[in-house]
C-alpha cells in the first residue's frame, strides 16, 4: 500500500456525468473521466485491508487491493494484468456494474465513503487499451477438442474466451446479427458504447474464436449437428422471457416490453434500417415506464432522448429509504433510494402503484388506470402482503414500457428439443459443475440462474469453462 493514510486525507471524488442539457440530446456515453493524477489519488484511498471484503463481494473475485495499488503507482500494464486475471472484460463491468465491491468496502462502513472501484477499473483498462497493452494472445497449442457456445452475451463470451485460452477450438453461435447479448441490444449506448464491445471482439477473433452470427441453433443449425460436431456444448442464451402484465387492454397499440424499445434504438444507432410499420418511438408522447430497475431507467433515458413529452416511472414496491441501516443490511445489498443518470434528466418517479387496466380508443392506448397499494406485515412473519387501497387514478399516456424483469429462458425450440430438465423456476437445471441433465451439455449465466448482473454472468461463464475443460481432459 503506497499511502497508508490516504483515506484520511483524500476524499472520494467521482468523475460524474456530462451536463444534463448536453447529454440528453445524444446517445454518447454520459459518464466522464478523471485526469490521471486524480485517478491515482482515488486509488491511493484503498487501505489494503487485512480482510478485503471488496474481493469477497465481487462475483469475479477481483483482487482490488492489488490493482488499486498498482494504479496508484502508475503501473498500468501490471494493474490491467491483475484485473484481467479474474475478469475477462473489465471495460464492460467498469461501465455497467453496480459495484458490489464498493458496498462491501470497509471505508463505506467506517464513517467514510468507499473507494471508487468501478471507475478505477474502467480507467485502468481504458489506459491499457490506449497504450497498446491489450493485444491478441492466441494459445500456442490446440487440444483438438471442439466446443459450441450457444449465446453471445457476457457469459457466452467469457466461456468462449476461457476455453480458447485453454487451447480448445471454440465456435460461438449467436442468433442476432452481432455478438454481445443484452450488452449490445439491451443496454443503451449512453451507458455502453458498442465500439467497446467490438474492440474486444476483434481481439477474441484474432485469438482464434469463431463467431457465427445470425444463426439460431435448432433452426438454422440443427440440434443433431450441434451434438455430433462438438465435444461439449455450453448454453448461454440468457433469460429472455420478459415478465408480462396481462391486464385488460394489454393488446392495445402502444403497450410494449422494454426491450422492444431498447433493442430497436440500439439497432438504429448501429445503422440498421427499421421498418416504419414496426417503429416504436416516444417522440411527442406521454410515456409510462412500469418497473423501477435498471431496465426501466434505460427506458427513461431512451424516451427522453427520443423527445418524449413527459416520462413517468412507477413501481409497485414502496419508496426505499434514502440512507442505509448498515447494522441490519450489511453485507447484503442495501435497499436504498438510488437515482440514475437517466432519472436525473427529467422523470417523475412514483411508488406503491399497481396497474389495473390499459385504456384505449380505436385500438390505441390513451391512459392507464393505476391504484395505490400498501404493504402490510405478514401475520406469520413471512413476506409482506400487498393490499389495494381503493385509491384509483387515471394516467393519460400514449406509450407504456413494461420493465418488470425476466422470468426464465424460453423453453420452446432448442431447450425442449434437447430434452433438458428445468428447475422449479423454469431455468435450465445444472449440478454443481454447471452440467445439465445431458452430460456433454453445460449451462452458464441467466439461462441457468435467472436474470442477474453482467458481472455474475461473466463469473458463471468462467466457471462453466473450467468445468468443461475438466470434463474434456478426463
Residue pairs with C-beta under 8 A, 6 or more apart in sequence:
1 46
1 47
1 48
1 65
1 69
2 44
2 69
2 72
2 73
3 44
3 72
4 47
6 41
6 44
6 45
7 45
7 46
7 47
7 107
7 112
10 41
10 42
10 44
10 45
11 113
12 42
12 45
12 112
12 113
12 114
12 115
12 116
13 34
13 38
13 41
13 42
13 116
14 116
14 119
15 31
15 32
15 33
15 34
15 119
16 31
16 32
17 23
17 30
17 31
17 32
17 341
17 344
18 28
18 30
18 31
18 32
20 344
20 345
20 346
23 30
23 190
23 341
23 345
24 301
24 304
24 305
24 345
24 346
25 305
26 190
26 305
27 188
27 189
27 190
27 265
27 269
27 305
28 189
28 190
28 193
29 95
29 189
29 190
29 191
29 192
29 193
30 190
30 191
30 341
31 95
31 191
31 341
33 39
33 119
33 122
33 123
33 126
34 42
34 119
34 123
36 127
39 71
39 119
39 120
39 123
40 71
40 72
40 74
41 72
42 115
42 116
42 119
42 120
43 68
43 69
43 71
43 72
43 115
43 120
44 68
44 72
45 107
45 115
45 116
46 64
46 65
46 68
46 69
46 72
46 115
47 65
47 106
47 107
48 65
48 69
49 65
49 106
52 64
52 65
53 104
53 105
53 106
53 331
54 62
54 64
54 65
54 101
54 102
54 104
54 105
54 115
54 117
55 61
55 62
55 63
55 64
55 65
55 101
56 104
57 100
57 101
57 103
57 104
57 331
58 64
58 86
58 100
58 101
58 455
59 100
59 453
59 455
59 456
59 458
59 459
60 86
60 87
60 93
60 455
60 458
60 459
60 462
61 86
61 459
62 83
62 86
62 87
62 101
62 121
63 82
63 85
63 86
64 101
64 115
64 117
66 82
67 79
67 80
67 82
67 83
67 124
68 115
68 117
68 120
70 76
70 78
70 79
70 82
71 79
71 120
71 123
71 124
76 124
76 127
76 128
76 131
76 133
77 128
77 131
77 133
79 124
79 128
80 90
80 124
80 125
80 127
80 128
80 133
80 134
83 90
83 121
83 124
83 125
84 90
84 125
87 93
87 458
88 157
88 158
88 161
88 162
88 458
88 461
88 462
89 154
89 157
89 158
89 200
89 458
90 121
90 122
90 124
90 125
91 122
91 125
91 126
91 129
91 196
91 199
91 200
92 154
92 183
92 192
92 196
92 197
92 200
92 454
92 458
93 118
93 121
93 454
93 455
93 458
94 118
94 119
94 121
94 122
94 123
94 124
94 125
94 126
95 122
95 191
95 192
95 196
96 183
96 187
96 191
96 192
96 454
97 118
97 453
97 454
97 455
98 333
98 453
99 117
99 118
100 333
100 455
101 117
101 118
102 108
102 114
102 115
102 116
102 117
102 118
103 114
103 330
103 331
103 333
103 334
104 331
105 114
105 115
105 117
107 113
107 114
107 115
108 114
109 326
109 330
125 134
128 134
129 199
134 203
135 203
136 203
136 206
136 207
137 207
138 206
138 207
138 208
139 164
139 165
139 166
139 167
139 207
139 208
140 167
141 167
142 167
142 168
142 169
143 166
143 167
143 168
143 169
143 472
143 473
144 169
145 168
145 169
145 231
145 232
145 472
146 168
146 169
146 170
146 171
146 229
146 230
146 231
147 163
147 168
147 169
147 170
147 171
147 230
147 231
147 232
147 233
147 234
147 468
147 472
148 171
148 172
148 173
148 217
148 226
148 229
148 230
148 232
148 233
148 234
149 156
149 159
149 160
149 163
149 170
149 171
149 172
149 173
149 234
149 236
150 156
150 172
150 173
150 217
150 226
150 233
150 234
150 235
150 236
150 237
150 414
151 172
151 173
151 174
151 181
151 235
151 236
151 237
151 238
151 445
151 447
152 172
152 173
152 174
152 176
152 178
152 179
152 180
152 181
152 211
152 213
152 236
153 180
153 181
153 182
153 183
153 236
153 237
153 238
153 445
153 446
153 457
154 181
154 183
154 445
154 454
154 457
154 458
154 461
155 236
155 238
155 444
155 445
155 446
155 447
155 457
155 458
155 460
155 461
155 464
156 172
156 174
156 181
156 234
156 236
156 444
156 445
156 461
157 172
157 179
157 180
157 200
157 204
157 458
157 461
158 457
158 458
158 459
158 460
158 461
158 462
158 465
159 234
159 236
159 444
159 461
159 462
159 464
159 465
159 468
160 170
160 172
160 204
160 209
160 461
160 465
161 204
161 207
161 209
161 465
162 461
162 462
162 465
162 466
162 469
163 170
163 234
163 465
163 468
163 469
164 170
164 204
164 207
164 208
164 209
165 207
166 465
166 469
168 469
168 472
169 208
169 210
170 208
170 209
170 210
171 209
171 210
171 212
171 230
172 179
172 209
172 210
172 211
172 212
173 212
173 215
173 217
173 221
174 181
174 211
174 212
174 213
174 214
174 215
175 214
175 215
175 216
175 217
176 184
176 185
176 213
176 214
177 213
177 214
177 272
178 184
178 213
178 270
179 197
179 201
179 211
179 213
180 194
180 197
180 201
181 238
182 238
183 192
183 197
183 454
184 194
184 197
184 266
185 259
185 262
185 263
185 266
185 267
186 259
186 262
186 263
186 266
186 295
186 298
187 262
187 298
188 262
188 265
188 266
188 298
188 301
188 302
189 266
189 269
190 301
190 305
190 341
191 298
194 266
194 269
194 270
201 211
204 211
205 211
212 221
214 220
215 221
216 413
216 414
217 223
217 226
217 414
218 226
218 413
218 414
218 417
219 413
223 414
223 417
223 418
226 233
227 233
227 440
230 440
231 440
231 472
232 440
232 441
232 442
232 468
232 471
232 472
233 440
233 441
233 442
234 441
234 442
234 443
234 444
234 461
234 464
234 465
234 468
235 415
235 428
235 436
235 441
235 442
235 443
235 444
235 447
235 448
236 443
236 444
236 445
236 447
236 461
236 464
237 409
237 410
237 414
237 447
238 406
238 409
238 445
238 446
238 447
238 451
239 406
239 407
239 408
239 409
239 427
239 446
239 447
239 450
239 451
240 406
240 409
240 410
241 406
241 407
241 408
241 409
241 410
241 426
242 257
242 258
242 259
242 402
242 404
242 405
242 406
242 407
243 402
243 404
243 405
243 406
243 407
244 250
244 257
244 402
245 290
245 355
245 402
245 404
247 355
247 356
247 357
247 358
248 356
248 357
248 358
249 255
249 357
249 358
249 359
249 360
249 365
250 358
252 358
252 360
252 363
252 364
252 365
253 360
253 363
253 364
253 365
254 360
254 364
254 365
254 397
254 398
254 399
254 400
255 358
255 365
255 400
255 402
256 280
256 399
256 400
256 401
256 402
257 401
257 402
258 289
258 291
258 295
258 296
258 298
258 299
258 401
258 402
258 403
259 295
260 280
261 280
261 282
261 299
261 302
261 303
261 401
262 295
262 298
262 299
262 302
264 274
264 278
264 279
264 280
265 302
265 306
267 274
268 274
280 399
281 306
282 302
282 303
282 304
282 306
282 307
282 308
282 311
282 399
283 306
283 307
283 308
284 307
284 308
284 309
285 308
285 309
285 397
285 398
285 399
286 308
286 309
286 310
286 312
286 396
286 397
286 398
286 399
287 299
287 303
287 308
287 309
287 310
287 311
287 312
287 397
287 398
287 399
287 400
287 401
288 312
288 313
288 314
288 368
288 395
288 397
288 399
288 400
288 401
289 296
289 299
289 300
289 303
289 311
289 312
289 313
289 314
289 400
289 401
289 403
290 296
290 313
290 314
290 355
290 400
290 401
290 402
290 403
290 404
291 313
291 315
291 402
291 403
291 404
291 405
292 313
292 314
292 315
292 317
292 349
292 351
293 403
293 405
294 340
295 403
295 405
296 313
296 315
296 401
296 403
297 313
297 340
297 342
297 343
298 342
298 403
299 401
299 403
300 311
300 313
300 340
300 342
300 343
300 345
300 347
301 340
301 341
301 342
301 345
303 311
303 399
303 401
304 311
304 342
304 345
304 346
304 347
308 399
310 348
311 346
311 347
311 348
312 347
312 348
312 349
312 350
312 395
312 397
313 343
313 347
313 348
313 349
313 350
314 349
314 350
314 351
314 353
314 355
314 370
315 349
315 350
315 351
315 352
315 353
316 352
316 353
316 354
316 373
316 386
317 351
317 352
317 375
318 351
318 352
318 375
319 337
319 351
319 352
320 335
320 336
320 337
320 338
321 335
321 336
321 337
322 336
322 337
323 336
324 330
324 334
324 335
324 336
326 334
329 335
343 349
352 372
352 373
352 374
352 375
353 370
353 371
353 372
353 373
354 370
354 371
354 372
354 373
354 386
354 388
355 368
355 369
355 370
356 369
356 370
356 371
356 392
357 368
357 369
358 365
358 367
358 368
358 369
358 400
359 365
359 366
359 367
359 368
359 369
359 394
360 366
360 367
364 398
365 397
365 398
365 399
365 400
366 396
366 397
366 398
367 394
367 395
367 396
367 397
368 394
368 395
368 397
368 400
369 392
369 393
369 394
369 395
370 392
370 393
370 394
370 395
371 388
371 389
371 390
371 391
371 392
371 393
372 388
372 389
372 391
372 392
372 393
373 386
373 387
373 388
373 389
374 386
374 387
374 389
375 384
375 385
375 386
375 387
376 384
376 385
376 386
376 387
377 384
377 385
378 384
378 385
405 451
406 446
406 450
406 451
407 425
407 426
407 450
407 451
408 422
408 425
408 426
408 427
408 450
409 415
409 426
409 427
409 428
409 446
409 447
411 422
411 426
415 428
418 438
418 441
419 437
419 438
420 428
420 429
420 436
420 437
420 438
420 441
421 428
421 429
421 436
421 437
422 428
422 429
423 429
425 450
427 447
427 448
427 449
427 450
428 436
428 443
428 447
428 448
429 436
429 437
430 436
430 442
430 443
430 448
433 442
433 467
433 470
433 471
434 442
434 443
434 444
434 448
434 460
434 463
434 464
434 467
434 468
435 441
435 442
435 467
435 471
436 442
436 443
439 471
440 471
442 464
442 467
442 468
442 471
443 464
444 457
444 460
444 461
444 463
444 464
445 452
445 456
445 457
445 460
445 461
446 452
446 457
448 460
449 456
449 460
